[in-house]
Amino acid sequence: MAGMERRAPSSRAKGDAVLPRASGVTVRPAVVADVEAMAEMINAYAARGEMLPKSLNQVYQNVRDFVVAEQAGRLIGCGALHVLWGDLAEIRSLAVEEAFRRRGIGSQIVSVLLHDARELGLPQVFALTFKPEFFQALGFRVVDRESLPRKIWVDCIDCVRFPQCDEVAVILDLEVVT
Ligand SMILES: CC(C)(COP(=O)(O)OP(=O)(O)OC[C@H]1O[C@@H](n2cnc3c(N)ncnc32)[C@H](O)[C@@H]1OP(=O)(O)O)[C@@H](O)C(=O)NCCC(=O)NCCS
């Protein structure tokens, strides 16, 4: 699965500043020692309304879903692939530390999670996100949230935003490895 160093895409950041692509970034499976740092990063963004909060308990219980991006031993990003059914998985809790954004790290994390999804034989991966543009840049398409199967709403019911959620659903069809 994850663990190898992955080259950042060659595209450049938008806006006036041209940020260098991050080098020496490794994406690897998370271990329990990463949990506090992951929860801190996720909840810092959640406090700003950019993503949904996660308790330490939730991150520990789902630690096998997560990969982390690190540079020189420092955790600078994370993301999770959560299998919901035989034909569907969700990308969750994707976060890249502020100073490292727009350097291809989020794309690296998603690429590792999609690799895992293919290896598991999953034909589709979706995300609920406030940043559809990021996922669209990776080939996901925006779909009506109501078109997603009911089982995805199990977690939503516990969310503080339910039922007034303004997250956008994006989905990607995968070529299954046989
Ligand atoms: C969304 C997030 C994970 C993206 O990570 P990242 O490392 O900055 O993304 P990348 O550098 O790989 O971006 C790849 C492409 O996605 C698009 N993109 C990324 N962030 C974008 C944004 N905020 N707005 C519009 N397009 C964006 C761009 O096309 C970008 O390519 P470019 O920089 O060459 O123009 C990061 O911004 C983040 O942690 N945000 C806060 C938490 C969050 O919103 N998580 C997603 C919830 S599911």
The ligand as an ORCA input file, in Angstrom:
! r2SCAN-3c Opt
* xyz 0 1
  C      -8.240     20.647      0.263
  C      -6.777     20.405      0.616
  C      -6.637     19.028      1.247
  C      -5.991     20.438     -0.705
  O      -4.636     20.055     -0.426
  P      -3.423     20.725     -1.222
  O      -2.190     19.999     -0.880
  O      -3.442     22.187     -0.980
  O      -3.885     20.446     -2.736
  P      -2.960     20.293     -4.032
  O      -1.784     21.201     -3.924
  O      -2.690     18.850     -4.268
  O      -3.978     20.857     -5.147
  C      -4.149     20.203     -6.385
  C      -5.096     21.034     -7.221
  O      -6.407     21.076     -6.619
  C      -6.984     22.371     -6.854
  N      -7.166     23.047     -5.554
  C      -6.540     22.770     -4.383
  N      -7.002     23.582     -3.402
  C      -7.915     24.387     -3.974
  C      -8.731     25.449     -3.481
  N      -8.724     25.837     -2.207
  N      -9.558     26.077     -4.347
  C      -9.599     25.710     -5.655
  N      -8.841     24.705     -6.179
  C      -8.027     24.057     -5.341
  C      -6.000     23.132     -7.755
  O      -6.333     22.847     -9.109
  C      -4.684     22.488     -7.380
  O      -3.702     22.590     -8.387
  P      -2.788     23.938     -8.482
  O      -2.314     24.267     -7.099
  O      -1.688     23.530     -9.402
  O      -3.696     24.988     -9.042
  C      -6.186     21.507      1.528
  O      -6.449     22.761      0.960
  C      -6.757     21.482      2.942
  O      -6.238     20.815      3.822
  N      -7.859     22.250      3.153
  C      -8.482     22.346      4.462
  C      -9.251     21.097      4.783
  C     -10.192     20.695      3.657
  O     -10.867     21.511      3.054
  N     -10.217     19.371      3.394
  C     -11.054     18.784      2.363
  C     -12.308     18.332      3.017
  S     -12.842     16.813      2.312
*
